[in-house]
Amino acid sequence: MYLDQAKKAEIFGQYGKSATDTGSVESQVALFTYRIAHLTEHLKKNHKDHVTARSLTMLVGRRRKLLKYLRERDIERYRALIKALGLRK
């Protein structure tokens, strides 16, 4: 599987408060970004996989909602996260 417990702990440790911090907005957005990148690569090879395309669209929407929430609550954390993840905003 592409996302095991060790990889999740690494993502949460890098972007969250600790390796077990799974609830913060930063760690969730980082995990979604990793999953979005993986699904995008999958769809480049399997362009007829409509179920994965729909899942990717829903995942992008979830990430966008979390980023909007973070932008409204704390603009500095939002800017730092966008810069760290390399997102276009």
Biopython code that builds the backbone (N, CA, C, O; Angstrom):
import numpy as np
from Bio.PDB.StructureBuilder import StructureBuilder

atoms = [
    (1, "MET", "N", (0.844, -1.190, 0.000)),
    (1, "MET", "CA", (0.000, 0.000, 0.000)),
    (1, "MET", "C", (0.884, 1.247, 0.000)),
    (1, "MET", "O", (1.981, 1.242, 0.559)),
    (2, "TYR", "N", (0.409, 2.280, -0.614)),
    (2, "TYR", "CA", (1.232, 3.482, -0.775)),
    (2, "TYR", "C", (1.325, 4.317, 0.493)),
    (2, "TYR", "O", (2.250, 5.118, 0.633)),
    (3, "LEU", "N", (0.388, 4.147, 1.417)),
    (3, "LEU", "CA", (0.377, 4.978, 2.624)),
    (3, "LEU", "C", (0.276, 4.077, 3.847)),
    (3, "LEU", "O", (-0.816, 3.646, 4.218)),
    (4, "ASP", "N", (1.408, 3.796, 4.468)),
    (4, "ASP", "CA", (1.404, 2.957, 5.662)),
    (4, "ASP", "C", (1.528, 3.824, 6.914)),
    (4, "ASP", "O", (1.622, 5.048, 6.825)),
    (5, "GLN", "N", (1.527, 3.193, 8.052)),
    (5, "GLN", "CA", (1.552, 3.919, 9.320)),
    (5, "GLN", "C", (2.818, 4.752, 9.488)),
    (5, "GLN", "O", (2.775, 5.845, 10.054)),
    (6, "ALA", "N", (3.931, 4.243, 9.003)),
    (6, "ALA", "CA", (5.188, 4.983, 9.140)),
    (6, "ALA", "C", (5.153, 6.276, 8.321)),
    (6, "ALA", "O", (5.616, 7.320, 8.781)),
    (7, "LYS", "N", (4.609, 6.204, 7.123)),
    (7, "LYS", "CA", (4.526, 7.402, 6.283)),
    (7, "LYS", "C", (3.575, 8.428, 6.887)),
    (7, "LYS", "O", (3.848, 9.628, 6.868)),
    (8, "LYS", "N", (2.443, 7.940, 7.430)),
    (8, "LYS", "CA", (1.505, 8.852, 8.086)),
    (8, "LYS", "C", (2.162, 9.540, 9.275)),
    (8, "LYS", "O", (2.025, 10.750, 9.452)),
    (9, "ALA", "N", (2.881, 8.762, 10.096)),
    (9, "ALA", "CA", (3.555, 9.334, 11.256)),
    (9, "ALA", "C", (4.593, 10.365, 10.833)),
    (9, "ALA", "O", (4.781, 11.378, 11.507)),
    (10, "GLU", "N", (5.267, 10.105, 9.713)),
    (10, "GLU", "CA", (6.248, 11.066, 9.204)),
    (10, "GLU", "C", (5.579, 12.375, 8.778)),
    (10, "GLU", "O", (6.076, 13.461, 9.077)),
    (11, "ILE", "N", (4.453, 12.260, 8.081)),
    (11, "ILE", "CA", (3.725, 13.456, 7.639)),
    (11, "ILE", "C", (3.203, 14.230, 8.842)),
    (11, "ILE", "O", (3.339, 15.452, 8.909)),
    (12, "PHE", "N", (2.603, 13.510, 9.796)),
    (12, "PHE", "CA", (2.057, 14.176, 10.980)),
    (12, "PHE", "C", (3.166, 14.785, 11.826)),
    (12, "PHE", "O", (2.978, 15.850, 12.413)),
    (13, "GLY", "N", (4.317, 14.127, 11.898)),
    (13, "GLY", "CA", (5.433, 14.666, 12.664)),
    (13, "GLY", "C", (6.013, 15.920, 12.031)),
    (13, "GLY", "O", (6.459, 16.831, 12.729)),
    (14, "GLN", "N", (6.003, 15.962, 10.702)),
    (14, "GLN", "CA", (6.581, 17.104, 10.004)),
    (14, "GLN", "C", (5.663, 18.320, 10.034)),
    (14, "GLN", "O", (6.132, 19.443, 10.220)),
    (15, "TYR", "N", (4.359, 18.110, 9.852)),
    (15, "TYR", "CA", (3.439, 19.235, 9.728)),
    (15, "TYR", "C", (2.565, 19.454, 10.946)),
    (15, "TYR", "O", (2.039, 20.552, 11.129)),
    (16, "GLY", "N", (2.391, 18.433, 11.795)),
    (16, "GLY", "CA", (1.579, 18.591, 12.990)),
    (16, "GLY", "C", (2.418, 18.980, 14.182)),
    (16, "GLY", "O", (3.599, 19.302, 14.051)),
    (17, "LYS", "N", (1.804, 18.947, 15.335)),
    (17, "LYS", "CA", (2.525, 19.286, 16.554)),
    (17, "LYS", "C", (3.401, 18.132, 17.028)),
    (17, "LYS", "O", (4.441, 18.353, 17.648)),
    (18, "SER", "N", (2.980, 16.892, 16.735)),
    (18, "SER", "CA", (3.754, 15.709, 17.085)),
    (18, "SER", "C", (3.429, 14.611, 16.075)),
    (18, "SER", "O", (2.621, 14.815, 15.169)),
    (19, "ALA", "N", (4.057, 13.456, 16.234)),
    (19, "ALA", "CA", (3.820, 12.350, 15.300)),
    (19, "ALA", "C", (2.440, 11.744, 15.471)),
    (19, "ALA", "O", (1.948, 11.059, 14.574)),
    (20, "THR", "N", (1.805, 11.990, 16.617)),
    (20, "THR", "CA", (0.469, 11.442, 16.851)),
    (20, "THR", "C", (-0.619, 12.495, 16.702)),
    (20, "THR", "O", (-1.784, 12.226, 16.996)),
    (21, "ASP", "N", (-0.255, 13.687, 16.251)),
    (21, "ASP", "CA", (-1.220, 14.772, 16.071)),
    (21, "ASP", "C", (-1.929, 14.599, 14.736)),
    (21, "ASP", "O", (-1.455, 15.075, 13.704)),
    (22, "THR", "N", (-3.061, 13.919, 14.763)),
    (22, "THR", "CA", (-3.787, 13.645, 13.525)),
    (22, "THR", "C", (-4.946, 14.604, 13.314)),
    (22, "THR", "O", (-5.577, 14.565, 12.258)),
    (23, "GLY", "N", (-5.245, 15.451, 14.264)),
    (23, "GLY", "CA", (-6.434, 16.281, 14.174)),
    (23, "GLY", "C", (-6.201, 17.711, 13.766)),
    (23, "GLY", "O", (-7.155, 18.404, 13.413)),
    (24, "SER", "N", (-4.975, 18.180, 13.798)),
    (24, "SER", "CA", (-4.752, 19.582, 13.452)),
    (24, "SER", "C", (-4.974, 19.801, 11.956)),
    (24, "SER", "O", (-4.802, 18.890, 11.146)),
    (25, "VAL", "N", (-5.349, 21.001, 11.618)),
    (25, "VAL", "CA", (-5.645, 21.327, 10.223)),
    (25, "VAL", "C", (-4.401, 21.149, 9.364)),
    (25, "VAL", "O", (-4.493, 20.643, 8.245)),
    (26, "GLU", "N", (-3.250, 21.554, 9.863)),
    (26, "GLU", "CA", (-2.021, 21.453, 9.093)),
    (26, "GLU", "C", (-1.704, 20.006, 8.735)),
    (26, "GLU", "O", (-1.343, 19.712, 7.595)),
    (27, "SER", "N", (-1.840, 19.097, 9.707)),
    (27, "SER", "CA", (-1.517, 17.703, 9.440)),
    (27, "SER", "C", (-2.522, 17.069, 8.483)),
    (27, "SER", "O", (-2.142, 16.255, 7.640)),
    (28, "GLN", "N", (-3.788, 17.428, 8.602)),
    (28, "GLN", "CA", (-4.792, 16.884, 7.692)),
    (28, "GLN", "C", (-4.578, 17.378, 6.266)),
    (28, "GLN", "O", (-4.679, 16.600, 5.317)),
    (29, "VAL", "N", (-4.284, 18.661, 6.111)),
    (29, "VAL", "CA", (-4.039, 19.210, 4.780)),
    (29, "VAL", "C", (-2.791, 18.574, 4.171)),
    (29, "VAL", "O", (-2.771, 18.286, 2.974)),
    (30, "ALA", "N", (-1.765, 18.355, 4.965)),
    (30, "ALA", "CA", (-0.544, 17.716, 4.459)),
    (30, "ALA", "C", (-0.831, 16.286, 4.007)),
    (30, "ALA", "O", (-0.323, 15.849, 2.975)),
    (31, "LEU", "N", (-1.631, 15.564, 4.762)),
    (31, "LEU", "CA", (-1.986, 14.200, 4.384)),
    (31, "LEU", "C", (-2.821, 14.200, 3.106)),
    (31, "LEU", "O", (-2.595, 13.376, 2.219)),
    (32, "PHE", "N", (-3.776, 15.110, 3.007)),
    (32, "PHE", "CA", (-4.596, 15.205, 1.796)),
    (32, "PHE", "C", (-3.730, 15.545, 0.588)),
    (32, "PHE", "O", (-3.945, 15.010, -0.500)),
    (33, "THR", "N", (-2.758, 16.427, 0.771)),
    (33, "THR", "CA", (-1.875, 16.818, -0.329)),
    (33, "THR", "C", (-1.063, 15.626, -0.810)),
    (33, "THR", "O", (-0.874, 15.451, -2.013)),
    (34, "TYR", "N", (-0.585, 14.809, 0.114)),
    (34, "TYR", "CA", (0.161, 13.603, -0.257)),
    (34, "TYR", "C", (-0.736, 12.645, -1.030)),
    (34, "TYR", "O", (-0.326, 12.091, -2.050)),
    (35, "ARG", "N", (-1.957, 12.453, -0.545)),
    (35, "ARG", "CA", (-2.896, 11.547, -1.220)),
    (35, "ARG", "C", (-3.296, 12.083, -2.601)),
    (35, "ARG", "O", (-3.437, 11.311, -3.549)),
    (36, "ILE", "N", (-3.478, 13.396, -2.710)),
    (36, "ILE", "CA", (-3.836, 14.003, -3.988)),
    (36, "ILE", "C", (-2.716, 13.789, -5.005)),
    (36, "ILE", "O", (-2.985, 13.476, -6.165)),
    (37, "ALA", "N", (-1.482, 13.952, -4.584)),
    (37, "ALA", "CA", (-0.348, 13.742, -5.489)),
    (37, "ALA", "C", (-0.301, 12.289, -5.963)),
    (37, "ALA", "O", (-0.042, 12.019, -7.135)),
    (38, "HIS", "N", (-0.551, 11.364, -5.047)),
    (38, "HIS", "CA", (-0.533, 9.947, -5.412)),
    (38, "HIS", "C", (-1.654, 9.619, -6.394)),
    (38, "HIS", "O", (-1.421, 8.926, -7.384)),
    (39, "LEU", "N", (-2.860, 10.103, -6.135)),
    (39, "LEU", "CA", (-3.987, 9.821, -7.029)),
    (39, "LEU", "C", (-3.805, 10.482, -8.394)),
    (39, "LEU", "O", (-4.236, 9.934, -9.408)),
    (40, "THR", "N", (-3.177, 11.641, -8.427)),
    (40, "THR", "CA", (-2.917, 12.317, -9.688)),
    (40, "THR", "C", (-1.976, 11.483, -10.556)),
    (40, "THR", "O", (-2.194, 11.345, -11.760)),
    (41, "GLU", "N", (-0.941, 10.933, -9.951)),
    (41, "GLU", "CA", (-0.023, 10.072, -10.695)),
    (41, "GLU", "C", (-0.733, 8.816, -11.184)),
    (41, "GLU", "O", (-0.480, 8.356, -12.297)),
    (42, "HIS", "N", (-1.614, 8.260, -10.368)),
    (42, "HIS", "CA", (-2.378, 7.081, -10.765)),
    (42, "HIS", "C", (-3.263, 7.390, -11.971)),
    (42, "HIS", "O", (-3.361, 6.585, -12.897)),
    (43, "LEU", "N", (-3.902, 8.552, -11.957)),
    (43, "LEU", "CA", (-4.807, 8.902, -13.040)),
    (43, "LEU", "C", (-4.064, 9.239, -14.335)),
    (43, "LEU", "O", (-4.644, 9.141, -15.417)),
    (44, "LYS", "N", (-2.812, 9.628, -14.244)),
    (44, "LYS", "CA", (-2.041, 9.861, -15.464)),
    (44, "LYS", "C", (-1.830, 8.554, -16.228)),
    (44, "LYS", "O", (-1.774, 8.545, -17.458)),
    (45, "LYS", "N", (-1.716, 7.453, -15.486)),
    (45, "LYS", "CA", (-1.523, 6.143, -16.113)),
    (45, "LYS", "C", (-2.849, 5.468, -16.445)),
    (45, "LYS", "O", (-2.936, 4.726, -17.423)),
    (46, "ASN", "N", (-3.882, 5.716, -15.641)),
    (46, "ASN", "CA", (-5.177, 5.049, -15.776)),
    (46, "ASN", "C", (-6.274, 6.084, -15.958)),
    (46, "ASN", "O", (-7.065, 6.326, -15.046)),
    (47, "HIS", "N", (-6.320, 6.681, -17.110)),
    (47, "HIS", "CA", (-7.232, 7.803, -17.334)),
    (47, "HIS", "C", (-8.699, 7.402, -17.382)),
    (47, "HIS", "O", (-9.567, 8.272, -17.309)),
    (48, "LYS", "N", (-9.000, 6.133, -17.500)),
    (48, "LYS", "CA", (-10.394, 5.693, -17.537)),
    (48, "LYS", "C", (-10.937, 5.301, -16.155)),
    (48, "LYS", "O", (-12.073, 4.841, -16.045)),
    (49, "ASP", "N", (-10.151, 5.475, -15.134)),
    (49, "ASP", "CA", (-10.560, 5.118, -13.772)),
    (49, "ASP", "C", (-11.425, 6.241, -13.191)),
    (49, "ASP", "O", (-10.928, 7.143, -12.516)),
    (50, "HIS", "N", (-12.712, 6.167, -13.468)),
    (50, "HIS", "CA", (-13.618, 7.241, -13.079)),
    (50, "HIS", "C", (-13.873, 7.297, -11.582)),
    (50, "HIS", "O", (-14.114, 8.378, -11.044)),
    (51, "VAL", "N", (-13.828, 6.178, -10.904)),
    (51, "VAL", "CA", (-14.044, 6.157, -9.461)),
    (51, "VAL", "C", (-12.918, 6.905, -8.751)),
    (51, "VAL", "O", (-13.167, 7.678, -7.826)),
    (52, "THR", "N", (-11.697, 6.676, -9.179)),
    (52, "THR", "CA", (-10.561, 7.389, -8.591)),
    (52, "THR", "C", (-10.618, 8.872, -8.925)),
    (52, "THR", "O", (-10.255, 9.708, -8.097)),
    (53, "ALA", "N", (-11.067, 9.203, -10.122)),
    (53, "ALA", "CA", (-11.189, 10.614, -10.496)),
    (53, "ALA", "C", (-12.197, 11.324, -9.597)),
    (53, "ALA", "O", (-11.975, 12.463, -9.184)),
    (54, "ARG", "N", (-13.293, 10.655, -9.300)),
    (54, "ARG", "CA", (-14.292, 11.243, -8.403)),
    (54, "ARG", "C", (-13.731, 11.380, -6.991)),
    (54, "ARG", "O", (-13.948, 12.396, -6.330)),
    (55, "SER", "N", (-13.016, 10.366, -6.534)),
    (55, "SER", "CA", (-12.397, 10.426, -5.208)),
    (55, "SER", "C", (-11.396, 11.570, -5.125)),
    (55, "SER", "O", (-11.312, 12.255, -4.106)),
    (56, "LEU", "N", (-10.643, 11.774, -6.192)),
    (56, "LEU", "CA", (-9.677, 12.873, -6.226)),
    (56, "LEU", "C", (-10.393, 14.213, -6.140)),
    (56, "LEU", "O", (-9.947, 15.108, -5.422)),
    (57, "THR", "N", (-11.492, 14.361, -6.861)),
    (57, "THR", "CA", (-12.253, 15.606, -6.830)),
    (57, "THR", "C", (-12.791, 15.885, -5.431)),
    (57, "THR", "O", (-12.738, 17.019, -4.955)),
    (58, "MET", "N", (-13.308, 14.847, -4.773)),
    (58, "MET", "CA", (-13.836, 15.031, -3.417)),
    (58, "MET", "C", (-12.718, 15.368, -2.434)),
    (58, "MET", "O", (-12.916, 16.178, -1.529)),
    (59, "LEU", "N", (-11.556, 14.759, -2.602)),
    (59, "LEU", "CA", (-10.422, 15.020, -1.721)),
    (59, "LEU", "C", (-9.911, 16.451, -1.883)),
    (59, "LEU", "O", (-9.549, 17.098, -0.900)),
    (60, "VAL", "N", (-9.880, 16.942, -3.116)),
    (60, "VAL", "CA", (-9.476, 18.327, -3.358)),
    (60, "VAL", "C", (-10.467, 19.285, -2.703)),
    (60, "VAL", "O", (-10.066, 20.312, -2.155)),
    (61, "GLY", "N", (-11.754, 18.956, -2.756)),
    (61, "GLY", "CA", (-12.764, 19.787, -2.109)),
    (61, "GLY", "C", (-12.613, 19.822, -0.607)),
    (61, "GLY", "O", (-12.780, 20.870, 0.017)),
    (62, "ARG", "N", (-12.295, 18.672, -0.020)),
    (62, "ARG", "CA", (-12.084, 18.629, 1.429)),
    (62, "ARG", "C", (-10.882, 19.459, 1.836)),
    (62, "ARG", "O", (-10.925, 20.185, 2.829)),
    (63, "ARG", "N", (-9.792, 19.347, 1.054)),
    (63, "ARG", "CA", (-8.603, 20.134, 1.362)),
    (63, "ARG", "C", (-8.891, 21.625, 1.232)),
    (63, "ARG", "O", (-8.427, 22.426, 2.043)),
    (64, "ARG", "N", (-9.663, 21.995, 0.203)),
    (64, "ARG", "CA", (-9.997, 23.402, 0.000)),
    (64, "ARG", "C", (-10.817, 23.943, 1.168)),
    (64, "ARG", "O", (-10.600, 25.077, 1.595)),
    (65, "LYS", "N", (-11.753, 23.153, 1.692)),
    (65, "LYS", "CA", (-12.557, 23.585, 2.841)),
    (65, "LYS", "C", (-11.683, 23.777, 4.081)),
    (65, "LYS", "O", (-11.853, 24.747, 4.819)),
    (66, "LEU", "N", (-10.752, 22.854, 4.307)),
    (66, "LEU", "CA", (-9.865, 22.995, 5.460)),
    (66, "LEU", "C", (-8.960, 24.220, 5.318)),
    (66, "LEU", "O", (-8.711, 24.928, 6.294)),
    (67, "LEU", "N", (-8.471, 24.468, 4.107)),
    (67, "LEU", "CA", (-7.632, 25.649, 3.897)),
    (67, "LEU", "C", (-8.430, 26.935, 4.082)),
    (67, "LEU", "O", (-7.907, 27.917, 4.610)),
    (68, "LYS", "N", (-9.673, 26.937, 3.659)),
    (68, "LYS", "CA", (-10.526, 28.109, 3.862)),
    (68, "LYS", "C", (-10.745, 28.355, 5.348)),
    (68, "LYS", "O", (-10.697, 29.495, 5.810)),
    (69, "TYR", "N", (-10.987, 27.274, 6.101)),
    (69, "TYR", "CA", (-11.165, 27.382, 7.551)),
    (69, "TYR", "C", (-9.909, 27.971, 8.193)),
    (69, "TYR", "O", (-9.997, 28.879, 9.020)),
    (70, "LEU", "N", (-8.744, 27.453, 7.811)),
    (70, "LEU", "CA", (-7.494, 27.930, 8.389)),
    (70, "LEU", "C", (-7.229, 29.387, 8.009)),
    (70, "LEU", "O", (-6.738, 30.165, 8.828)),
    (71, "ARG", "N", (-7.555, 29.756, 6.769)),
    (71, "ARG", "CA", (-7.352, 31.140, 6.329)),
    (71, "ARG", "C", (-8.216, 32.103, 7.135)),
    (71, "ARG", "O", (-7.776, 33.205, 7.464)),
    (72, "GLU", "N", (-9.442, 31.695, 7.455)),
    (72, "GLU", "CA", (-10.334, 32.566, 8.225)),
    (72, "GLU", "C", (-9.923, 32.648, 9.687)),
    (72, "GLU", "O", (-10.124, 33.684, 10.321)),
    (73, "ARG", "N", (-9.352, 31.578, 10.238)),
    (73, "ARG", "CA", (-8.982, 31.552, 11.656)),
    (73, "ARG", "C", (-7.629, 32.178, 11.941)),
    (73, "ARG", "O", (-7.490, 32.990, 12.857)),
    (74, "ASP", "N", (-6.629, 31.796, 11.151)),
    (74, "ASP", "CA", (-5.264, 32.249, 11.431)),
    (74, "ASP", "C", (-4.493, 32.359, 10.120)),
    (74, "ASP", "O", (-3.998, 31.363, 9.591)),
    (75, "ILE", "N", (-4.401, 33.568, 9.609)),
    (75, "ILE", "CA", (-3.811, 33.792, 8.289)),
    (75, "ILE", "C", (-2.318, 33.460, 8.267)),
    (75, "ILE", "O", (-1.810, 33.028, 7.232)),
    (76, "GLU", "N", (-1.610, 33.646, 9.365)),
    (76, "GLU", "CA", (-0.174, 33.355, 9.396)),
    (76, "GLU", "C", (0.096, 31.856, 9.283)),
    (76, "GLU", "O", (0.994, 31.442, 8.549)),
    (77, "ARG", "N", (-0.676, 31.039, 10.006)),
    (77, "ARG", "CA", (-0.536, 29.581, 9.899)),
    (77, "ARG", "C", (-0.889, 29.125, 8.483)),
    (77, "ARG", "O", (-0.255, 28.219, 7.941)),
    (78, "TYR", "N", (-1.903, 29.757, 7.889)),
    (78, "TYR", "CA", (-2.310, 29.437, 6.526)),
    (78, "TYR", "C", (-1.174, 29.718, 5.548)),
    (78, "TYR", "O", (-0.849, 28.869, 4.719)),
    (79, "ARG", "N", (-0.574, 30.892, 5.635)),
    (79, "ARG", "CA", (0.513, 31.258, 4.725)),
    (79, "ARG", "C", (1.722, 30.344, 4.889)),
    (79, "ARG", "O", (2.366, 29.967, 3.909)),
    (80, "ALA", "N", (2.027, 29.987, 6.150)),
    (80, "ALA", "CA", (3.159, 29.097, 6.400)),
    (80, "ALA", "C", (2.900, 27.709, 5.813)),
    (80, "ALA", "O", (3.804, 27.090, 5.251)),
    (81, "LEU", "N", (1.678, 27.228, 5.942)),
    (81, "LEU", "CA", (1.340, 25.901, 5.421)),
    (81, "LEU", "C", (1.372, 25.883, 3.895)),
    (81, "LEU", "O", (1.888, 24.940, 3.295)),
    (82, "ILE", "N", (0.830, 26.907, 3.275)),
    (82, "ILE", "CA", (0.831, 26.993, 1.818)),
    (82, "ILE", "C", (2.267, 27.002, 1.284)),
    (82, "ILE", "O", (2.585, 26.348, 0.290)),
    (83, "LYS", "N", (3.115, 27.755, 1.968)),
    (83, "LYS", "CA", (4.517, 27.828, 1.541)),
    (83, "LYS", "C", (5.229, 26.502, 1.741)),
    (83, "LYS", "O", (6.008, 26.079, 0.887)),
    (84, "ALA", "N", (4.967, 25.840, 2.870)),
    (84, "ALA", "CA", (5.637, 24.576, 3.172)),
    (84, "ALA", "C", (5.209, 23.468, 2.210)),
    (84, "ALA", "O", (6.028, 22.633, 1.826)),
    (85, "LEU", "N", (3.946, 23.455, 1.821)),
    (85, "LEU", "CA", (3.447, 22.415, 0.931)),
    (85, "LEU", "C", (3.642, 22.747, -0.545)),
    (85, "LEU", "O", (3.535, 21.872, -1.405)),
    (86, "GLY", "N", (3.926, 24.002, -0.830)),
    (86, "GLY", "CA", (4.130, 24.402, -2.214)),
    (86, "GLY", "C", (2.847, 24.492, -3.009)),
    (86, "GLY", "O", (2.833, 24.208, -4.207)),
    (87, "LEU", "N", (1.776, 24.881, -2.357)),
    (87, "LEU", "CA", (0.497, 25.035, -3.048)),
    (87, "LEU", "C", (0.425, 26.420, -3.671)),
    (87, "LEU", "O", (1.098, 27.343, -3.212)),
    (88, "ARG", "N", (-0.371, 26.569, -4.692)),
    (88, "ARG", "CA", (-0.441, 27.820, -5.446)),
    (88, "ARG", "C", (-1.447, 28.781, -4.847)),
    (88, "ARG", "O", (-2.499, 28.981, -5.453)),
    (89, "LYS", "N", (-1.206, 29.369, -3.740)),
    (89, "LYS", "CA", (-2.145, 30.378, -3.230)),
    (89, "LYS", "C", (-1.396, 31.497, -2.593)),
    (89, "LYS", "O", (-2.005, 32.447, -2.101)),
]
sb = StructureBuilder()
sb.init_structure("model")
sb.init_model(0)
sb.init_chain("A")
sb.init_seg("    ")
for serial, (resi, resn, name, xyz) in enumerate(atoms, 1):
    if name == "N":
        sb.init_residue(resn, " ", resi, " ")
    sb.init_atom(name, np.array(xyz, "f"), 0.0, 1.0, " ", f" {name:<3s}", serial, name[0])
structure = sb.get_structure()
